[in-house]
């Protein structure tokens, strides 16, 4: 398991991606030497996201309250926040773990000089429950309004692993294209 991998590979640093994996830091106490520095990449504040989903009558895939989230976050050496609001949340509550803010960084892609016709609305997302829920809700509730307002030639191009399994969800609305994974999203952003 994980402990055996740590003993064999002896990493200096372990980064736990999202709150659900941070519990694995508890095995560090079984290491007699070469204890790695543990980071938690929070992605967001899970308890707030769960609350927001609940406020809209939807159950989030991670049900956690604020106290439990901080308890888990404080098991690592350093918590990584992406947004200022998230950093403030953790800074005010963490007792042990250090906090760093590492915002999203990406290349700014300029759009094409001439607008694409028909116009393209772009959604790029990973294969996660919130992304799938969000795009399904958008297509079901907002997309018909967009096509009525902008015109039926407008296209919604959905790119990324978020498309995995969506073709079975009855999303065959006019103008919706499920492109799936693409190696380089720069052209997708330029065309939108």
C-alpha positions as a Markdown table, in Angstrom:
| # | Residue | x | y | z |
|---|---|---|---|---|
| 1 | Unk | 0.0 | 0.0 | 0.0 |
| 2 | Unk | 0.9 | 3.6 | 0.4 |
| 3 | Unk | 3.2 | 3.1 | 3.4 |
| 4 | Unk | 5.2 | 0.5 | 1.5 |
| 5 | Unk | 5.5 | 2.9 | -1.4 |
| 6 | Unk | 6.8 | 5.6 | 0.9 |
| 7 | Unk | 9.3 | 3.3 | 2.5 |
| 8 | Unk | 10.5 | 2.1 | -0.9 |
| 9 | Unk | 10.6 | 5.4 | -2.8 |
| 10 | Unk | 11.5 | 7.7 | 0.1 |
| 11 | Unk | 10.1 | 10.9 | -1.4 |
| 12 | Unk | 11.1 | 14.2 | 0.1 |
| 13 | Unk | 7.8 | 15.7 | -0.6 |
| 14 | Unk | 4.2 | 14.4 | -1.0 |
| 15 | Unk | 1.5 | 16.5 | -2.4 |
| 16 | Unk | -2.0 | 15.4 | -1.6 |
| 17 | Unk | -4.5 | 16.5 | -4.3 |
| 18 | Unk | -7.7 | 17.7 | -2.8 |
| 19 | Unk | -9.0 | 17.0 | 0.7 |
| 20 | Unk | -10.0 | 13.4 | 0.1 |
| 21 | Unk | -6.5 | 12.2 | -0.2 |
| 22 | Unk | -5.0 | 14.1 | 2.8 |
| 23 | Unk | -6.0 | 11.3 | 5.2 |
| 24 | Unk | -3.0 | 9.4 | 3.8 |
| 25 | Unk | -0.7 | 11.7 | 5.7 |
| 26 | Unk | -1.6 | 9.8 | 8.8 |
| 27 | Unk | 0.7 | 7.0 | 7.8 |
| 28 | Unk | 3.7 | 9.2 | 8.1 |
| 29 | Unk | 3.8 | 8.5 | 11.8 |
| 30 | Unk | 4.8 | 4.9 | 11.0 |
| 31 | Unk | 8.0 | 6.1 | 9.2 |
| 32 | Unk | 11.1 | 5.9 | 11.4 |
| 33 | Unk | 13.2 | 8.1 | 9.0 |
| 34 | Unk | 12.9 | 10.0 | 5.8 |
| 35 | Unk | 9.5 | 11.5 | 6.7 |
| 36 | Unk | 8.4 | 13.6 | 3.6 |
| 37 | Unk | 7.1 | 17.1 | 3.8 |
| 38 | Unk | 3.3 | 16.9 | 3.2 |
| 39 | Unk | 1.5 | 19.5 | 1.1 |
| 40 | Unk | -2.3 | 19.6 | 0.6 |
| 41 | Unk | -3.5 | 21.2 | -2.6 |
| 42 | Unk | -7.0 | 22.2 | -1.5 |
| 43 | Unk | -8.3 | 23.3 | -5.0 |
| 44 | Unk | -11.1 | 25.1 | -3.0 |
| 45 | Unk | -12.8 | 25.1 | 0.4 |
| 46 | Unk | -14.6 | 21.8 | 0.3 |
| 47 | Unk | -17.0 | 22.7 | 3.2 |
| 48 | Unk | -18.1 | 25.9 | 1.5 |
| 49 | Unk | -18.6 | 24.0 | -1.8 |
| 50 | Unk | -20.7 | 21.4 | 0.0 |
| 51 | Unk | -22.8 | 24.1 | 1.6 |
| 52 | Unk | -23.3 | 25.8 | -1.8 |
| 53 | Unk | -24.5 | 22.6 | -3.4 |
| 54 | Unk | -26.8 | 21.9 | -0.4 |
| 55 | Unk | -28.3 | 25.4 | -0.8 |
| 56 | Unk | -29.3 | 24.4 | -4.3 |
| 57 | Unk | -30.8 | 21.1 | -3.3 |
| 58 | Unk | -27.9 | 19.0 | -4.5 |
| 59 | Unk | -25.7 | 16.7 | -2.6 |
| 60 | Unk | -22.0 | 17.3 | -3.1 |
| 61 | Unk | -19.7 | 14.3 | -3.6 |
| 62 | Unk | -17.7 | 15.5 | -0.5 |
| 63 | Unk | -19.8 | 16.0 | 2.5 |
| 64 | Unk | -17.7 | 17.7 | 5.1 |
| 65 | Unk | -18.2 | 20.5 | 7.6 |
| 66 | Unk | -15.7 | 23.3 | 8.3 |
| 67 | Unk | -14.4 | 21.9 | 11.5 |
| 68 | Unk | -13.6 | 18.5 | 9.9 |
| 69 | Unk | -12.0 | 20.2 | 6.9 |
| 70 | Unk | -9.6 | 22.2 | 9.1 |
| 71 | Unk | -8.8 | 19.1 | 11.2 |
| 72 | Unk | -7.8 | 17.2 | 8.1 |
| 73 | Unk | -5.9 | 20.2 | 6.6 |
| 74 | Unk | -3.9 | 20.6 | 9.9 |
| 75 | Unk | -2.5 | 17.1 | 9.5 |
| 76 | Unk | -0.1 | 18.3 | 6.7 |
| 77 | Unk | 2.9 | 20.6 | 6.8 |
| 78 | Unk | 1.6 | 23.1 | 4.3 |
| 79 | Unk | -1.7 | 23.9 | 2.8 |
| 80 | Unk | -1.9 | 25.3 | -0.8 |
| 81 | Unk | -4.7 | 27.7 | -1.5 |
| 82 | Unk | -5.5 | 28.9 | -5.1 |
| 83 | Unk | -7.7 | 31.9 | -4.4 |
| 84 | Unk | -7.4 | 34.8 | -2.0 |
| 85 | Unk | -10.7 | 34.0 | -0.3 |
| 86 | Unk | -9.7 | 30.4 | 0.2 |
| 87 | Unk | -6.3 | 31.5 | 1.7 |
| 88 | Unk | -8.1 | 33.8 | 4.1 |
| 89 | Unk | -10.4 | 31.0 | 5.2 |
| 90 | Unk | -7.5 | 28.7 | 5.9 |
| 91 | Unk | -5.3 | 31.4 | 7.4 |
| 92 | Unk | -7.9 | 32.3 | 10.0 |
| 93 | Unk | -8.4 | 28.6 | 11.0 |
| 94 | Unk | -5.3 | 26.6 | 10.7 |
| 95 | Unk | -3.4 | 25.9 | 13.9 |
| 96 | Unk | -0.4 | 24.0 | 12.7 |
| 97 | Unk | 0.0 | 23.9 | 9.0 |
| 98 | Unk | 1.7 | 26.6 | 7.0 |
| 99 | Unk | -0.3 | 28.3 | 4.2 |
| 100 | Unk | 0.8 | 29.3 | 0.8 |
| 101 | Unk | -1.2 | 30.8 | -2.0 |
| 102 | Unk | -0.4 | 29.6 | -5.5 |
| 103 | Unk | -2.9 | 31.1 | -8.0 |
| 104 | Unk | -3.8 | 29.6 | -11.3 |
| 105 | Unk | -1.2 | 30.4 | -13.8 |
| 106 | Unk | -1.7 | 30.0 | -17.5 |
| 107 | Unk | -0.8 | 31.5 | -20.8 |
| 108 | Unk | -3.2 | 34.2 | -21.9 |
| 109 | Unk | -4.5 | 33.2 | -25.3 |
| 110 | Unk | -5.6 | 35.9 | -27.6 |
| 111 | Unk | -8.8 | 35.3 | -29.6 |
| 112 | Unk | -8.8 | 35.2 | -33.3 |
| 113 | Unk | -9.0 | 38.7 | -35.0 |
| 114 | Unk | -12.1 | 37.8 | -36.9 |
| 115 | Unk | -15.1 | 36.4 | -34.9 |
| 116 | Unk | -16.0 | 32.8 | -35.6 |
| 117 | Unk | -19.4 | 32.4 | -37.2 |
| 118 | Unk | -21.3 | 30.7 | -35.8 |
| 119 | Unk | -20.3 | 31.9 | -32.4 |
| 120 | Unk | -18.8 | 29.4 | -30.0 |
| 121 | Unk | -19.3 | 29.2 | -26.2 |
| 122 | Unk | -16.5 | 27.1 | -24.7 |
| 123 | Unk | -16.6 | 24.9 | -21.5 |
| 124 | Unk | -13.4 | 23.2 | -20.6 |
| 125 | Unk | -13.4 | 20.8 | -17.7 |
| 126 | Unk | -11.9 | 17.8 | -16.0 |
| 127 | Unk | -13.8 | 14.6 | -15.2 |
| 128 | Unk | -15.2 | 15.6 | -11.8 |
| 129 | Unk | -18.6 | 15.4 | -10.3 |
| 130 | Unk | -19.0 | 19.2 | -9.9 |
| 131 | Unk | -18.0 | 19.8 | -13.5 |
| 132 | Unk | -20.4 | 17.2 | -14.8 |
| 133 | Unk | -23.2 | 18.5 | -12.7 |
| 134 | Unk | -22.5 | 22.1 | -13.7 |
| 135 | Unk | -22.4 | 21.4 | -17.5 |
| 136 | Unk | -25.6 | 19.2 | -17.3 |
| 137 | Unk | -27.4 | 22.0 | -15.4 |
| 138 | Unk | -26.1 | 24.6 | -17.9 |
| 139 | Unk | -27.2 | 22.6 | -20.9 |
| 140 | Unk | -30.6 | 21.8 | -19.5 |
| 141 | Unk | -31.5 | 25.2 | -17.9 |
| 142 | Unk | -29.4 | 27.9 | -19.5 |
| 143 | Unk | -28.5 | 26.7 | -23.0 |
| 144 | Unk | -32.1 | 26.9 | -24.4 |
| 145 | Unk | -32.2 | 30.6 | -23.2 |
| 146 | Unk | -28.8 | 31.3 | -24.9 |
| 147 | Unk | -30.0 | 29.9 | -28.2 |
| 148 | Unk | -33.3 | 31.9 | -28.0 |
| 149 | Unk | -31.4 | 35.1 | -27.3 |
| 150 | Unk | -28.3 | 34.7 | -29.5 |
| 151 | Unk | -29.7 | 32.5 | -32.2 |
| 152 | Unk | -29.9 | 28.8 | -33.0 |
| 153 | Unk | -26.5 | 28.9 | -34.9 |
| 154 | Unk | -24.5 | 29.5 | -31.6 |
| 155 | Unk | -22.5 | 26.4 | -30.6 |
| 156 | Unk | -21.6 | 25.1 | -27.1 |
| 157 | Unk | -18.3 | 23.3 | -27.4 |
| 158 | Unk | -17.6 | 21.1 | -24.3 |
| 159 | Unk | -13.9 | 20.1 | -24.1 |
| 160 | Unk | -12.1 | 17.8 | -21.7 |
| 161 | Unk | -12.6 | 14.6 | -19.8 |
| 162 | Unk | -15.8 | 16.2 | -18.4 |
| 163 | Unk | -17.4 | 14.7 | -21.6 |
| 164 | Unk | -16.6 | 11.1 | -20.5 |
| 165 | Unk | -20.0 | 9.5 | -20.1 |
| 166 | Unk | -22.0 | 12.6 | -20.9 |
| 167 | Unk | -23.1 | 11.3 | -24.3 |
| 168 | Unk | -25.3 | 8.8 | -22.4 |
| 169 | Unk | -27.1 | 11.6 | -20.5 |
| 170 | Unk | -29.5 | 12.8 | -23.2 |
| 171 | Unk | -27.6 | 16.1 | -23.9 |
| 172 | Unk | -28.4 | 16.0 | -27.6 |
| 173 | Unk | -29.6 | 19.6 | -27.7 |
| 174 | Unk | -29.0 | 21.6 | -30.9 |
| 175 | Unk | -25.7 | 23.3 | -31.0 |
| 176 | Unk | -24.0 | 21.2 | -28.2 |
| 177 | Unk | -20.7 | 19.6 | -29.2 |
| 178 | Unk | -19.0 | 17.1 | -26.9 |
| 179 | Unk | -15.4 | 17.3 | -28.1 |
| 180 | Unk | -13.8 | 15.3 | -25.3 |
| 181 | Unk | -10.1 | 15.4 | -24.5 |
| 182 | Unk | -7.9 | 17.6 | -26.7 |
| 183 | Unk | -4.1 | 17.6 | -26.4 |
| 184 | Unk | -3.8 | 21.4 | -26.6 |
| 185 | Unk | -6.6 | 23.7 | -25.6 |
| 186 | Unk | -5.1 | 26.9 | -27.0 |
| 187 | Unk | -6.9 | 26.7 | -30.3 |
| 188 | Unk | -10.2 | 26.0 | -28.5 |
| 189 | Unk | -9.8 | 29.2 | -26.5 |
| 190 | Unk | -8.8 | 31.2 | -29.5 |
| 191 | Unk | -11.9 | 30.2 | -31.4 |
| 192 | Unk | -14.3 | 30.8 | -28.6 |
